[in-house]
Amino acid sequence: MFKGLITAIVLLAVLHVHGQVDPAPAYPLITHDPYFSIWSFSDTLNSTPTKHWTGADQSLTGMVKVDGKIFRFMGNEAVSYRSFIPTADEQVYSPRYTEANPGPNWMNPDFNDAAWKSSPAPFGDQASANTAWKTSDIWVRRNFSVNELPAGKVYLKLNHDDNIEVYLNGKKIHEKIGWSSKYLYIPVNMNGILKKADNVLALHVVNTGGGQVLDAGLSLDPIKIENDVVAARQLSVNVTATKTAYTFRAGSVDLDLDFVSPLLMDDLDLMARPVSYITAKVKSNDGKEHDVKLYLGVSANLAVNMVSQEVAASAYQYKDLSVLKAGTVSQPVLQKKGDDLRIDWGYLYVGVAASAQAKQYITKSAEALPAFQKDKYSSSINQGRDLVLNTVVALGKVNAAITHSFLLGYDDLYPVQYFSTNLKPWWKKQGSEKLEDEMLMAKADQGKILERCIVFDRRLYTDAIASGGKEYAELCELAYRQSIAAHKLLRSPDNEILFLSKENFSNGSINTVDVTYPSAPLYLVYNPDLLKGMLNGIYYFSESGKWNKPFAAHDLGTYPIANGQTYSEDMPVEESGNMLILTAAITMKEGKGDYARKHWKTMTQWVGFLVREGFDPTNQLCTDDFAGHLARNANLSLKAIVGIAGYAYVASMLGYNDIAKQYQDTARSMAKRWAVLADAGDHYALSFDNRNTWSQKYNLVWDKVLGFNIFPEEVYQKEVKYYLTKQNKYGLPLDSRKGYTKSDWVIWTSTLAKERSDFSALMLPMYKFAAETPTRVPLSDWHETTDGKQVGFQARSVVGGYFMKMLADKMK
């Protein structure tokens, strides 16, 4: 009892000095799903524009006027280049093009392109293209003249996929191997090349796979905007599981600014409500009264994919709520799929209590600040591009603290297409609910909801400290909202829960099984129903007969279209093992076999495949597909063995004791053979045929966490001891082939350790990476262990895997 009291006192003390990953690679602000997800990519909230997780600007601007003087506490002016030779998102133009090799000198001004076609840009294979291009190559020539030669810098404004070469008047001005997912502004030297008349911008693009796009123009130096707005001084920032909290000093007042997305997994209706709170608390810091006004500007670009899209906006009152609303004019519902996309259908909402008597108005972005400066709050426009939804709240004379909240919401109408059925969001249970009513409920219950968030944040932090220490707890906090917001919660046409992931900053797949697998620990800790929601679609795909292979599918499509696998290659051992292991984990966590019983026939088919093909895998991909194909993969073999053991466990829970014994014996026999075949002396090899290799055996962690004990403890500890000799500054490499690693796998690998000191030795470099990485994006799970730079991936759900150590402790 005395020991328990001391532990409680220590934990309370730790909570009192609660910190965070400092600095975080990026800070979550509004986090709900893959489309409604806004972040700050900088240490200070007012030094850069806020962004969607993809990096596209989605501006939230916050200002406070103190006795007439304006301080900016959120957002900053986005770079605004001046159009010189406009791209298609600015003005329609029709260059000449050919998809047949034109031979030499095609880029020169005197080349005869009369036989080429003429058609409007952009070119590509997406719905946004004005001219379809689906061949491997395209050559484009654009003729133009100018009134005056530019005096300052000139930038090539370019969007291309894939490899490109660009010429101006026959001189090469740019070349790149690779692709861009958005318009880039590339400084180019035009001296002596650009003329007033008869210029030719010539481009050649080679498509090497995936999407296709081409659009190009020229821009000039950014416009410099002079104003008398002062940046508020940021004093602190703190990230907990559901909240990001800032403090600022704005002259004679201090401002606390909280962003809360109440993603509480024990309340799915609340978690699915797409409404976040932005709460500002203002108080005097000199003991005197000050006249204070708060300003929030929300760019309507939150509701577009490309800034060139036309938006319609309105201001109105709905019951006790003052509302601003915006959405694209075109409303192309579910017409796009892919990775680097933003939503361009549905409607963005900004709400405040009507009792606040806020001034709400709509302007172009350049007009938003002057209106606040002059206290002139009439809407100047309700349709166009680059619109801002503005809200001003007069707090009056402020000495003691005064608090005001803004609500930010998004109604995505039909967020996902699921086997040809467009699904409505979870919160539209009857189908006719209005987001304004959801916002009213969020406002009415705000006090209780925020208190629940505080209680949950404290519990998560306390539990994580007990499992892995302060640094581990801070990693879990940073991962929590990111993981959840990479999913969409829905109901299937059969009323089954669906919790569908988007494979962010990768190929954009929806409901990828080997993304579900690393994400799973978070959801097993807090609500296994959500993990069922990740598995249900894959089970349905097989059980409906739409997928007829003897192993599990890789995915259900490309987000947000879930009509069947679109990944180009199967991962048969990988995905079958994943599904069996996770179904066994659900069964164990719930202490009953109901979920597995429903899918027993499918599980039996998959386990049969693993018994036949899983022990010594053929040349195939695993979840680390970026590392390429590998035959005789020892870690993949582990997955098959543990998957078979998971099937045996489920059989025992269902009372199929003979089957349980049969497959448990099979798994144990395989484990013994594995230990011999993979043995490389002081460690186990990457592949069975090469003892001069090594790899993280992260798949082994489920044998420990679920207590199957198919492998002896010595296997775990032999590997852990070896890993400790292979670490770099920012962690343990994935294997002997490269220096990069996956942070989720490192946490799994560290959980194999018997001693807390060994766990910490493997885990702490992941904390160091998060705090020191020079790549400032939502947490990447794939980085280089020597310099901490992102290799790829960001904002993905797989960081839910950081909760593996907590899961291990809770499953004991």
C-alpha positions in Angstrom: 0.0 0.0 0.0 2.8 2.4 0.9 4.6 1.7 -2.4 1.3 2.4 -4.3 0.9 5.8 -2.5 4.5 6.8 -3.4 3.8 5.9 -7.0 0.7 8.0 -7.1 2.6 11.0 -5.6 5.4 10.7 -8.2 2.9 10.5 -11.0 1.0 13.6 -9.8 4.3 15.4 -9.6 5.2 14.4 -13.1 1.8 15.6 -14.4 2.4 18.9 -12.7 5.5 19.5 -14.8 4.0 17.8 -17.9 6.0 18.7 -21.0 5.9 17.4 -24.6 8.1 16.4 -27.4 9.9 19.7 -27.7 9.8 20.9 -30.4 7.3 18.7 -32.0 7.9 18.1 -35.8 4.4 19.7 -36.3 1.5 20.7 -34.1 -2.1 19.3 -34.5 -4.8 21.9 -34.5 -7.9 20.6 -36.1 -7.9 16.8 -36.4 -10.8 14.7 -37.5 -10.2 12.7 -40.7 -7.9 12.6 -43.7 -9.6 15.7 -45.2 -10.4 17.8 -42.2 -6.9 18.0 -40.7 -5.1 21.3 -40.0 -1.6 21.6 -38.5 1.0 24.2 -37.7 4.4 23.2 -39.3 6.4 25.7 -37.2 7.4 26.2 -33.6 5.5 29.4 -33.3 1.9 29.5 -34.4 2.1 32.9 -36.0 5.3 32.5 -38.1 3.8 30.5 -41.0 0.4 29.8 -42.5 -1.4 26.8 -41.0 -1.6 23.8 -43.4 -3.4 20.6 -44.3 -1.3 17.6 -43.4 -0.2 17.4 -47.1 1.5 20.8 -46.8 -1.1 22.8 -48.7 -2.0 26.1 -47.1 -5.3 26.0 -45.2 -5.1 29.3 -43.4 -6.4 29.9 -39.9 -5.6 33.5 -38.9 -6.0 34.8 -35.4 -5.6 38.4 -34.2 -6.3 40.4 -31.1 -6.9 44.1 -31.0 -5.8 45.6 -27.7 -6.7 49.3 -27.3 -6.7 49.7 -31.0 -3.3 48.0 -31.6 -3.4 44.7 -33.5 -1.4 41.6 -32.6 -1.3 38.4 -34.7 -1.2 35.2 -32.7 -2.1 32.6 -35.4 -1.1 32.2 -39.0 0.9 34.4 -41.3 0.8 35.9 -44.8 1.1 33.1 -47.3 3.6 33.9 -50.1 1.6 35.4 -52.9 3.5 35.4 -56.2 2.4 37.7 -59.1 1.2 35.9 -62.2 3.3 36.8 -65.3 2.4 34.0 -67.8 -0.6 32.4 -66.1 -1.1 28.7 -65.5 -4.4 27.0 -66.1 -5.5 27.5 -62.5 -5.4 31.2 -63.1 -6.4 31.6 -66.8 -7.4 29.2 -69.6 -4.7 28.8 -72.2 -4.3 26.3 -75.1 -0.7 25.4 -76.1 0.3 23.0 -78.9 1.2 19.4 -77.9 2.0 16.0 -79.3 2.3 12.5 -77.8 4.5 11.2 -80.6 8.3 11.8 -80.5 8.8 15.0 -82.6 12.5 14.3 -83.1 15.4 16.8 -82.5 15.1 20.6 -82.2 11.4 20.4 -81.0 12.2 23.0 -78.3 13.6 25.7 -80.6 11.5 28.8 -81.5 11.8 28.1 -85.2 10.5 24.5 -85.0 7.4 23.9 -87.1 4.7 22.6 -84.8 1.8 23.2 -87.2 1.0 19.5 -87.2 0.7 19.4 -83.4 -2.7 19.5 -81.7 -4.0 22.5 -79.7 -6.0 22.0 -76.5 -6.5 23.7 -73.1 -4.2 22.9 -70.2 -3.7 21.2 -67.8 -2.9 17.9 -69.3 -3.3 14.7 -67.3 -5.3 11.6 -66.3 -7.4 13.1 -63.5 -10.8 14.7 -63.6 -9.2 18.1 -63.1 -7.4 17.9 -66.4 -8.8 19.9 -69.3 -7.0 17.6 -71.8 -6.6 13.9 -71.3 -3.0 12.6 -71.4 -2.5 8.9 -70.7 0.5 8.0 -72.9 4.0 7.7 -71.6 5.3 11.0 -73.1 4.0 14.5 -73.9 5.7 17.4 -75.6 4.1 20.9 -75.2 5.0 24.2 -76.8 3.4 27.5 -75.5 3.9 30.7 -77.4 3.6 34.1 -75.7 4.6 37.7 -75.8 5.0 40.3 -73.0 4.6 44.0 -72.7 7.6 44.6 -70.5 10.5 42.4 -69.4 10.5 41.8 -65.7 13.0 43.7 -63.5 13.0 41.2 -60.6 13.2 37.5 -60.1 11.2 35.2 -62.4 9.8 31.8 -61.2 8.8 28.8 -63.2 5.4 27.9 -61.8 5.2 24.2 -62.5 3.0 21.1 -61.7 4.3 17.9 -63.3 4.1 14.1 -63.0 6.7 12.6 -63.7 10.2 13.5 -65.1 10.4 16.9 -66.9 12.6 19.1 -69.0 11.7 22.8 -69.6 13.1 25.1 -72.3 12.6 28.8 -73.0 13.4 29.9 -76.5 15.5 26.7 -77.0 17.6 27.1 -73.7 17.1 24.6 -71.0 15.9 26.4 -67.8 14.8 23.4 -65.6 15.1 19.6 -65.4 13.9 17.2 -62.7 13.8 13.5 -62.3 10.6 12.8 -60.2 7.3 14.5 -59.8 5.6 17.3 -57.9 2.2 16.9 -56.3 1.4 20.6 -56.4 2.5 23.9 -58.1 6.1 24.7 -57.3 7.7 28.1 -57.8 11.2 27.5 -59.2 13.6 30.5 -59.6 15.0 30.6 -63.1 17.6 32.8 -64.8 15.9 34.6 -67.7 18.7 37.0 -68.5 19.2 37.2 -72.2 16.7 34.5 -72.9 13.3 36.2 -72.4 12.1 38.6 -75.1 9.1 40.8 -75.5 7.7 38.9 -78.5 7.7 35.4 -79.9 8.7 33.5 -76.8 8.3 29.7 -76.7 8.1 27.8 -73.4 8.7 24.1 -74.3 8.2 21.1 -72.0 8.7 17.4 -72.2 7.3 15.1 -69.5 7.9 11.3 -69.2 5.3 9.4 -67.2 7.0 6.5 -65.3 3.9 5.2 -63.5 1.0 6.4 -61.3 -0.8 9.7 -62.0 -0.1 12.2 -64.8 -0.3 16.0 -64.9 1.4 18.9 -66.6 0.8 22.7 -66.3 3.3 25.5 -66.5 3.6 29.3 -66.5 5.8 32.1 -65.1 5.4 34.2 -62.0 7.2 37.2 -60.5 8.4 38.1 -57.0 5.9 37.8 -54.1 3.8 40.8 -53.3 5.1 42.5 -50.2 2.2 43.6 -47.9 3.0 46.4 -45.4 0.8 46.6 -42.4 0.9 47.7 -38.8 0.2 44.3 -37.3 2.6 43.1 -34.6 3.4 39.4 -34.0 2.3 38.4 -30.5 5.0 36.8 -28.5 4.5 33.1 -28.1 5.3 32.0 -24.5 4.6 28.3 -24.6 3.0 25.4 -26.5 1.9 22.1 -25.0 0.4 19.0 -26.8 -1.7 16.5 -25.0 -3.7 13.7 -26.5 -6.8 15.8 -27.4 -5.5 19.4 -27.1 -2.8 21.7 -28.3 -2.5 24.7 -26.0 -0.6 28.0 -26.7 0.1 31.0 -24.5 0.9 34.5 -26.0 1.7 37.9 -24.8 0.0 40.6 -26.9 1.1 43.9 -25.4 -0.9 44.5 -22.2 -2.9 41.3 -22.4 -2.0 37.6 -22.2 -3.8 35.1 -24.4 -4.3 31.3 -23.8 -5.4 29.6 -27.0 -6.6 26.0 -27.0 -7.4 23.7 -29.9 -9.4 20.7 -28.9 -10.6 17.9 -31.1 -12.5 15.6 -28.7 -11.5 12.3 -30.1 -12.6 10.2 -27.2 -12.8 6.5 -28.3 -15.2 5.5 -25.6 -17.8 7.8 -27.2 -18.0 7.1 -31.0 -20.8 9.6 -31.5 -18.6 12.4 -30.0 -15.5 11.1 -31.8 -17.3 11.2 -35.2 -18.7 14.6 -34.7 -16.6 16.8 -37.1 -16.5 19.8 -34.8 -13.4 21.3 -33.1 -13.1 24.0 -30.4 -10.8 27.0 -30.7 -11.0 28.6 -27.3 -9.3 31.9 -26.4 -8.9 33.2 -22.8 -7.7 36.8 -22.5 -6.6 38.7 -19.4 -4.8 41.8 -18.5 -1.1 41.4 -17.5 -0.7 44.9 -16.0 -3.7 45.1 -13.7 -5.5 47.6 -15.9 -8.5 47.4 -18.1 -8.0 47.1 -21.9 -10.4 47.2 -24.8 -10.1 43.9 -26.5 -11.5 42.4 -29.8 -10.8 38.9 -31.1 -10.5 38.0 -34.7 -10.6 34.6 -36.4 -10.2 34.3 -40.1 -10.8 30.9 -41.8 -9.8 30.5 -45.4 -12.4 28.9 -47.6 -9.5 27.0 -49.1 -10.3 24.4 -46.4 -13.1 23.4 -48.7 -11.1 23.1 -52.0 -8.5 20.8 -53.5 -7.0 23.5 -55.7 -7.0 27.2 -54.9 -8.3 27.9 -58.4 -11.7 26.4 -57.5 -14.7 28.7 -57.1 -16.3 28.9 -53.7 -19.7 30.1 -52.6 -20.0 31.4 -49.0 -22.8 32.8 -46.8 -23.4 34.2 -43.3 -26.6 33.5 -41.3 -28.1 32.7 -37.9 -29.2 29.2 -37.1 -31.2 29.1 -33.8 -28.7 30.2 -31.1 -25.7 30.1 -33.5 -24.1 32.6 -35.8 -22.7 30.8 -38.8 -20.4 31.2 -41.7 -20.5 28.5 -44.4 -18.5 27.9 -47.5 -18.1 25.2 -50.2 -17.1 24.8 -53.8 -19.6 25.9 -56.5 -19.1 22.7 -58.4 -19.5 20.2 -55.5 -17.7 17.2 -57.2 -18.8 14.6 -54.6 -16.4 11.6 -54.6 -15.0 12.4 -58.0 -11.4 12.3 -57.0 -9.2 9.6 -55.5 -5.5 9.6 -54.5 -3.0 10.7 -52.0 -2.1 14.4 -52.3 -5.7 15.7 -52.4 -7.9 17.9 -50.3 -11.7 17.7 -50.1 -13.6 19.8 -52.6 -17.1 18.9 -51.8 -19.2 19.4 -48.7 -19.2 22.5 -46.6 -17.0 24.3 -44.1 -18.7 25.9 -41.1 -17.5 28.5 -38.5 -19.9 29.0 -35.6 -20.1 31.2 -32.5 -22.8 31.7 -30.0 -25.4 34.2 -31.2 -25.2 35.8 -27.7 -21.7 36.9 -28.4 -23.1 39.4 -31.0 -20.1 38.6 -33.2 -19.5 40.4 -36.5 -19.3 37.8 -39.3 -18.4 38.8 -42.8 -16.9 37.3 -46.0 -14.1 38.9 -48.0 -11.2 38.2 -50.3 -8.1 37.4 -48.3 -6.5 40.8 -49.1 -9.5 42.6 -47.7 -9.8 40.7 -44.4 -7.2 42.7 -42.4 -8.2 46.2 -43.6 -11.8 45.4 -42.5 -10.6 44.5 -39.0 -8.3 47.5 -38.8 -11.1 49.9 -39.7 -13.9 48.1 -37.8 -15.9 47.8 -41.0 -17.5 44.4 -41.1 -19.7 44.1 -44.2 -19.4 41.2 -46.6 -17.8 42.3 -49.8 -18.3 39.1 -51.8 -20.1 35.8 -51.5 -18.6 33.8 -54.4 -15.1 33.6 -55.9 -11.6 32.3 -55.2 -9.4 33.0 -52.2 -12.3 33.9 -49.8 -12.0 34.2 -46.1 -14.7 33.6 -43.4 -14.2 36.4 -40.8 -15.5 36.5 -37.3 -14.8 39.4 -34.8 -15.9 39.2 -31.2 -15.7 42.3 -29.0 -14.8 41.3 -25.4 -15.2 44.9 -24.1 -13.1 46.1 -21.2 -10.8 43.2 -20.1 -9.0 42.9 -16.8 -9.8 39.5 -15.3 -9.9 36.6 -17.7 -12.6 36.4 -20.3 -13.1 33.3 -22.4 -14.6 32.9 -25.9 -14.9 29.9 -28.1 -15.2 29.4 -31.8 -16.5 26.2 -33.4 -15.0 24.8 -36.6 -16.9 22.0 -38.5 -17.1 20.3 -41.8 -20.0 18.4 -43.4 -18.5 16.1 -46.0 -21.9 14.9 -47.2 -20.7 11.5 -48.5 -17.2 10.9 -47.3 -16.5 7.4 -48.8 -17.9 5.2 -51.6 -18.0 1.6 -50.3 -18.5 -1.1 -53.0 -20.5 1.3 -55.2 -22.6 2.8 -52.3 -21.9 6.4 -51.2 -21.9 6.3 -47.4 -23.0 9.2 -45.2 -20.9 10.1 -42.2 -21.4 8.3 -38.9 -23.2 11.3 -37.2 -26.0 11.3 -39.9 -27.8 8.3 -38.3 -31.1 9.2 -39.9 -29.5 10.7 -42.9 -31.1 14.2 -42.6 -29.1 15.6 -39.6 -27.6 19.1 -40.0 -24.1 20.0 -39.0 -25.5 23.2 -37.4 -27.3 21.0 -34.9 -24.1 19.1 -34.2 -22.4 22.4 -33.6 -25.2 23.5 -31.2 -24.8 20.2 -29.3 -21.0 20.7 -29.2 -21.6 24.2 -27.8 -24.2 23.1 -25.2 -22.0 20.3 -23.9 -18.7 22.1 -24.2 -17.9 22.3 -20.5 -18.5 18.6 -19.9 -16.7 17.6 -23.1 -13.6 19.6 -22.3 -13.5 18.2 -18.8 -13.8 14.7 -20.2 -10.8 15.5 -22.5 -8.8 16.7 -19.5 -9.5 13.5 -17.6 -8.7 11.3 -20.5 -5.4 13.2 -21.4 -4.3 12.8 -17.8 -5.1 9.1 -17.8 -3.3 8.4 -21.0 -0.2 10.3 -19.9 -0.2 8.6 -16.5 -0.6 5.1 -18.0 2.1 5.8 -20.6 4.6 7.0 -18.0 4.0 3.9 -16.0 4.7 1.8 -19.1 7.6 3.5 -20.6 8.6 6.8 -18.9 8.1 10.5 -19.6 9.6 10.5 -23.1 7.5 7.5 -24.1 4.4 9.2 -22.8 5.1 12.3 -24.8 5.5 10.2 -28.0 2.1 8.6 -27.3 0.5 12.0 -26.9 1.9 13.2 -30.2 0.7 10.1 -32.0 -2.8 9.9 -30.6 -4.8 12.5 -32.7 -2.6 11.9 -35.7 -3.5 8.2 -35.8 -7.2 8.7 -35.3 -7.5 11.5 -37.9 -6.0 9.3 -40.6 -9.3 7.3 -40.5 -12.9 7.9 -41.3 -15.7 6.4 -39.1 -18.7 5.1 -41.0 -21.4 2.5 -41.0 -21.6 -0.1 -43.8 -24.9 -0.7 -45.7 -25.2 -3.8 -43.4 -24.8 -1.4 -40.4 -21.3 -2.7 -39.5 -18.8 -0.3 -38.1 -16.2 0.8 -40.6 -13.1 2.7 -39.5 -11.3 3.2 -42.8 -7.7 4.4 -43.0 -6.1 6.5 -45.7 -2.5 5.6 -46.5 -1.3 9.2 -46.2 1.8 10.5 -48.0 2.1 7.1 -49.8 -0.2 5.8 -52.4 -3.4 6.9 -50.8 -4.9 3.4 -50.4 -8.0 3.0 -48.3 -8.2 0.4 -45.6 -4.7 -1.0 -46.2 -4.3 -4.1 -44.0 -0.6 -3.5 -43.4 -1.4 0.0 -42.3 -4.1 -1.4 -39.9 -1.6 -3.8 -38.5 0.9 -1.3 -37.1 -1.9 1.1 -36.0 -3.7 -1.6 -34.0 -2.2 -1.2 -30.5 -3.8 2.2 -29.9 -7.3 0.8 -30.7 -6.8 -2.4 -28.7 -5.9 -0.3 -25.7 -8.9 2.1 -25.9 -11.7 0.5 -28.1 -11.4 -2.8 -30.0 -14.6 -2.0 -31.8 -12.6 0.5 -33.9 -10.1 -2.3 -34.8 -13.1 -4.4 -35.9 -14.0 -1.4 -38.1 -10.6 -1.7 -39.7 -11.0 -5.5 -40.4 -14.7 -5.6 -41.3 -14.3 -4.3 -44.9 -11.5 -6.8 -45.6 -13.6 -9.7 -44.3 -16.6 -8.5 -46.3 -14.4 -8.3 -49.5 -13.6 -12.0 -49.2 -16.9 -13.3 -47.7 -19.0 -11.5 -50.4 -17.1 -13.3 -53.1 -15.7 -10.0 -54.6 -12.2 -11.2 -53.6 -11.7 -14.9 -54.4 -8.1 -15.5 -53.6 -7.1 -17.9 -50.8 -5.4 -15.1 -48.8 -6.4 -11.7 -47.5 -6.5 -8.6 -49.8 -4.1 -5.7 -49.4 -6.6 -2.9 -49.4 -10.1 -1.9 -50.5 -9.2 0.8 -53.1 -7.8 4.3 -53.3 -9.2 6.8 -50.8 -12.1 7.7 -50.7 -13.2 5.0 -53.2 -13.4 1.6 -51.5 -14.6 -0.6 -54.3 -11.8 -3.2 -54.2 -8.1 -3.6 -54.1 -6.1 -1.2 -56.3 -2.6 -1.9 -55.1 -0.7 -3.5 -58.0 0.6 -6.5 -56.1 -0.7 -8.9 -53.5 1.1 -9.4 -50.1 -0.4 -12.9 -49.4 1.6 -13.9 -46.3 1.7 -10.3 -44.9 -2.0 -9.6 -45.0 -3.2 -13.1 -44.0 -1.0 -13.1 -41.0 -2.1 -9.6 -40.1 -5.7 -10.4 -40.2 -5.4 -13.6 -38.1 -3.1 -11.9 -35.5 -5.5 -8.9 -35.1 -8.6 -11.1 -34.9 -6.9 -13.1 -32.1 -6.0 -9.9 -30.3 -9.6 -8.7 -30.4 -10.8 -12.1 -29.1 -8.3 -11.9 -26.2 -9.0 -8.3 -25.3 -12.8 -8.9 -25.2 -12.5 -12.3 -23.6 -15.0 -13.9 -26.0 -15.0 -15.3 -29.5 -18.1 -13.7 -31.0 -16.2 -11.6 -33.5 -14.0 -14.5 -34.7 -16.9 -16.9 -34.8 -18.5 -14.8 -37.5 -15.5 -15.0 -39.7 -14.3 -18.5 -38.8 -14.6 -19.9 -42.3 -12.5 -17.1 -43.8 -9.9 -17.4 -41.1 -9.7 -21.2 -41.7 -9.0 -20.5 -45.4 -6.3 -18.0 -44.6 -4.6 -20.2 -41.9 -4.5 -23.0 -44.4 -2.6 -20.7 -46.8 -0.1 -19.8 -44.1 0.5 -23.4 -43.2 1.3 -24.1 -46.8 3.1 -21.0 -47.9 4.0 -18.9 -44.8 7.0 -20.6 -43.1 9.5 -20.0 -45.9 8.0 -17.2 -48.0 8.6 -17.0 -51.7 10.0 -13.7 -53.2 7.3 -11.2 -52.3 6.6 -7.9 -50.6 5.8 -7.4 -46.9 4.5 -4.3 -45.2 8.0 -2.7 -45.7 7.4 -2.7 -49.4 9.6 0.3 -49.9 12.5 -2.0 -49.2 11.6 -4.2 -52.2 10.9 -7.9 -52.7 12.6 -10.4 -50.5 12.5 -14.2 -50.5 12.9 -16.3 -47.4 12.1 -13.3 -45.2 12.6 -14.4 -41.6 10.5 -11.6 -40.1 7.6 -12.4 -42.5 7.9 -16.1 -41.5 7.5 -15.0 -37.9 4.2 -13.3 -38.9 2.9 -16.5 -40.4 3.9 -18.5 -37.3 2.3 -16.1 -34.9 -0.8 -15.9 -37.2 -1.2 -19.6 -37.0 -0.8 -19.5 -33.2 -3.5 -16.7 -33.2 -5.8 -19.0 -35.1 -5.1 -21.8 -32.5 -6.0 -19.4 -29.7 -9.3 -18.4 -31.3 -10.1 -22.0 -31.8 -9.7 -22.7 -28.1 -11.9 -19.7 -27.3 -14.6 -21.1 -29.5 -14.3 -24.5 -27.9 -12.7 -26.2 -30.9 -10.0 -27.9 -28.7 -8.8 -30.5 -31.2 -8.3 -27.8 -33.9 -6.6 -25.5 -31.3 -4.1 -28.3 -30.4 -3.4 -29.1 -34.0 -2.5 -25.5 -35.0 -0.7 -24.8 -31.8 1.5 -27.8 -32.4 2.0 -26.6 -36.0 3.1 -23.2 -34.8 5.5 -24.6 -32.2 7.0 -27.0 -34.7 7.5 -24.1 -37.1 9.0 -22.0 -34.3 11.7 -24.6 -33.6 12.6 -24.9 -37.3 12.7 -21.1 -37.5 15.2 -20.8 -34.7 17.5 -23.2 -36.5 17.1 -21.8 -40.0 17.4 -18.1 -39.0 20.2 -18.6 -36.5 23.2 -16.4 -37.3 25.2 -16.9 -34.1 24.6 -13.9 -31.9 21.4 -12.9 -33.7 18.8 -14.1 -36.3 19.2 -13.3 -40.0 17.2 -11.1 -42.3 16.6 -14.0 -44.6 17.1 -17.8 -44.1 19.7 -18.0 -46.9 22.1 -15.2 -45.7 23.5 -15.3 -42.2 25.5 -12.1 -42.8 22.3 -10.1 -42.5 20.0 -9.0 -39.7 16.6 -7.3 -39.3 14.2 -6.1 -36.6 11.9 -9.0 -35.7 9.0 -6.7 -34.7 6.4 -9.4 -35.7 7.6 -11.4 -32.8 6.2 -8.9 -30.3 2.6 -10.4 -30.6 3.9 -13.8 -29.3 5.0 -11.9 -26.1 2.0 -9.5 -25.9 -0.7 -12.1 -26.5 1.1 -14.7 -24.3 1.3 -17.4 -26.9 4.8 -18.3 -25.9 5.5 -20.1 -29.1 9.0 -18.8 -29.0 11.3 -19.1 -25.9 12.3 -15.9 -24.1 15.9 -16.5 -25.2 14.9 -15.7 -28.8 13.6 -12.3 -27.8 16.6 -11.4 -25.7 19.2 -12.7 -28.1 17.8 -10.3 -30.7 17.5 -7.3 -28.2 21.1 -7.7 -27.1 22.2 -7.6 -30.7 20.0 -4.6 -31.6 21.7 -2.6 -28.9 25.0 -2.9 -30.8 23.5 -1.6 -34.1 21.9 1.7 -33.1 22.7 5.0 -34.7 22.0 8.5 -33.3 18.3 8.4 -34.3 17.6 4.8 -33.7 17.9 1.2 -34.8 17.9 0.7 -38.6 15.1 -1.5 -40.0 17.6 -4.1 -41.2 21.2 -4.5 -42.5 20.3 -3.2 -46.0 19.8 0.5 -45.3 20.2 3.1 -42.6 16.6 4.1 -42.4 14.0 2.9 -39.9 10.3 2.8 -39.1 9.6 4.3 -35.7 6.5 2.2 -35.1 8.5 -1.0 -35.6 11.3 0.3 -33.3 8.7 0.7 -30.5 7.5 -2.8 -31.1 11.0 -4.1 -31.1 11.8 -2.3 -27.9 8.7 -4.0 -26.3 10.5 -7.3 -26.7 13.1 -6.2 -24.1 12.9 -7.9 -20.7 14.7 -5.0 -18.8 13.2 -1.5 -18.7 16.7 -0.1 -19.4 16.9 -2.0 -22.7 13.4 -0.8 -23.7 14.5 2.8 -23.0 17.7 2.4 -24.9 15.8 1.4 -28.0 12.9 3.8 -27.5 14.6 7.0 -26.6 16.2 7.6 -30.0 12.7 7.7 -31.4 11.9 10.5 -29.0 15.2 12.2 -30.0 14.2 11.9 -33.7 10.8 13.4 -33.0 12.3 16.4 -31.1 15.3 17.0 -33.5 14.2 16.0 -37.0 14.9 18.8 -39.4 11.8 17.8 -41.4 8.9 19.8 -40.1 5.8 17.8 -41.0 3.2 15.8 -39.1 5.1 13.0 -37.5 6.9 10.8 -40.0 7.2 7.1 -39.3 10.1 6.5 -41.9 13.3 8.3 -41.2 17.1 8.1 -41.6 18.8 7.0 -38.4 22.0 9.0 -39.0 20.6 12.5 -39.5 16.9 12.2 -38.5 15.6 13.4 -41.8 12.3 12.1 -43.1 12.7 9.5 -45.8 9.0 9.4 -46.6 5.5 9.1 -45.1 3.9 11.7 -42.8 0.6 12.1 -40.9 0.0 8.3 -41.0 -2.1 6.3 -38.7 0.7 3.8 -38.1 2.0 5.8 -35.2 -0.8 4.2 -33.2 1.8 1.4 -33.0 3.6 3.5 -30.4 1.0 2.2 -27.9 2.4 -1.3 -28.1 4.2 -1.1 -24.8 1.1 0.1 -23.1 -0.9 -2.7 -24.7 1.7 -5.2 -23.5 1.3 -4.0 -20.0 -2.5 -4.0 -20.1 -2.6 -7.5 -21.6 -0.5 -9.0 -18.8 
